[in-house]
Amino acid sequence: MAKYSKKSQDKVEKTMHEMHEGKLKSGRSGKKVSNPKQAIAIGLSEARKEGAKVPKKAAAKKKAAPKKKAAAKKAAPKKRATAKKATAKKAAPKKKAAAKRKATPKKKAAAKRAAPKKRATAKRRASTKKKAAAKS
C-alpha cells in the first residue's frame, strides 16, 4: 500500500517547481522558499488540506537534556563513583589550605612594599628641604 496518494505526490511536485522558479513563498512570513525540504513540507500540508492521503505529521521531539540527567542519576549509585567522591573530598581541603597559605604572604609582601614607598618619599622631601636650606 502506498504511503502517499497520487494527488499528494502531484502537489509536492508542483511546489518543488514553484520553488525552483522562485515563486513559492512561505505562508507566515511571505519570504521566498529556497529549501527543498521546506517546499516538500508546504506541498504535503496543502495536500492534507485538500483531503489527499498523507501520513500524519511527526510528533514534536522531546528535549534530550532530561534523558541525559536521568542516565547520570542511574550511574551515580555505583561503588566506584562513591570512592572517587571520597578521594575528591579529601583532596579539596588540602588545596584550599595551600591556597590560603600562599595568599596571606602575598598580601603582607604587598603591604610592606607599599609602606616603604611612602616613607621614602617623606625622607626625600625632608632631604631636599635640608639641601635647599643649606644652599641659601
C-alpha positions in Angstrom: 0.0 0.0 0.0 1.4 3.4 -1.0 2.4 5.9 1.7 1.4 8.9 -0.3 -1.5 9.2 -2.7 -1.0 10.3 -6.3 -2.7 13.6 -5.5 -0.2 14.4 -2.7 2.7 13.5 -5.0 1.5 15.9 -7.7 1.1 18.6 -5.1 4.6 18.2 -3.8 5.9 18.2 -7.4 4.1 21.5 -8.2 5.5 23.1 -5.1 9.1 22.0 -6.0 8.7 23.5 -9.4 7.4 26.7 -7.9 10.4 26.8 -5.5 12.9 26.4 -8.4 11.2 29.1 -10.3 11.3 31.4 -7.3 7.5 31.7 -6.9 7.0 29.6 -3.8 6.6 31.7 -0.7 6.3 30.8 3.0 2.8 31.2 4.4 3.6 33.0 7.6 6.4 35.4 6.7 5.8 35.6 2.9 9.5 35.1 2.2 10.7 33.1 -0.8 11.3 29.4 0.0 14.8 28.2 -1.1 15.0 25.0 1.0 13.7 21.8 -0.8 12.7 20.2 2.5 10.5 23.3 3.3 9.0 23.1 -0.2 8.1 19.4 0.3 6.5 20.3 3.7 4.4 23.0 2.1 3.3 20.6 -0.6 2.3 17.9 1.9 0.4 20.4 4.1 -1.5 21.7 1.1 -2.3 18.2 0.1 -3.6 17.4 3.6 -5.9 20.5 3.4 -7.3 19.2 0.1 -8.0 15.8 1.7 -5.3 13.7 0.0 -3.8 10.6 1.6 -0.8 11.9 3.5 0.6 10.4 6.7 0.2 12.5 9.9 2.8 15.0 10.9 5.6 13.6 13.1 5.1 14.4 16.8 7.5 17.1 18.2 10.6 15.5 19.7 11.2 15.8 23.4 14.4 17.6 24.6 17.4 15.3 25.0 18.7 17.0 28.2 16.3 15.4 30.6 17.3 11.9 29.3 20.9 12.7 30.0 20.2 13.7 33.5 18.2 10.6 34.2 21.1 8.4 32.9 23.5 10.3 35.1 21.4 9.6 38.2 21.2 5.9 37.4 25.0 5.7 37.1 25.7 7.6 40.4 24.9 4.7 42.9 27.9 2.7 41.7 30.5 1.9 44.3 33.4 3.2 42.2 31.7 6.6 41.9 31.4 6.9 45.7 35.1 6.0 46.2 36.1 8.8 43.7 33.9 11.2 45.6 35.6 10.4 48.9 39.1 11.0 47.4 37.9 14.2 45.8 36.6 15.5 49.2 39.9 14.7 50.9 41.9 16.4 48.2 39.8 19.6 48.1 40.6 20.8 51.7 44.3 20.4 51.1 44.1 22.6 48.0 42.1 25.3 49.9 44.6 25.3 52.8 47.5 25.6 50.5 45.8 28.4 48.7 45.2 30.2 52.0 48.8 29.8 53.0 50.0 31.2 49.7 47.5 34.1 49.7 48.5 35.6 53.0 52.2 36.1 52.3 51.4 37.9 49.1 49.2 40.4 51.0 51.8 41.0 53.6 54.5 41.5 51.0 52.3 43.9 49.1 51.7 45.9 52.3 55.4 46.0 53.0 56.2 47.2 49.5 53.6 50.0 49.7 54.7 51.3 53.2 58.4 51.9 52.4 57.5 53.9 49.3 55.5 56.4 51.4 58.4 56.7 53.9 60.9 57.1 51.1 59.0 60.0 49.6 58.8 61.7 53.0 62.5 61.2 53.6 63.3 62.6 50.1 61.2 65.6 50.8 63.0 66.2 54.0 66.4 65.8 52.4 65.5 68.2 49.6 64.3 70.8 52.1 67.6 70.5 54.1 69.6 70.9 50.9 67.7 73.9 49.9 68.1 75.5 53.3 71.9 74.8 53.3 72.3 76.4 49.9 70.6 79.6 50.9 
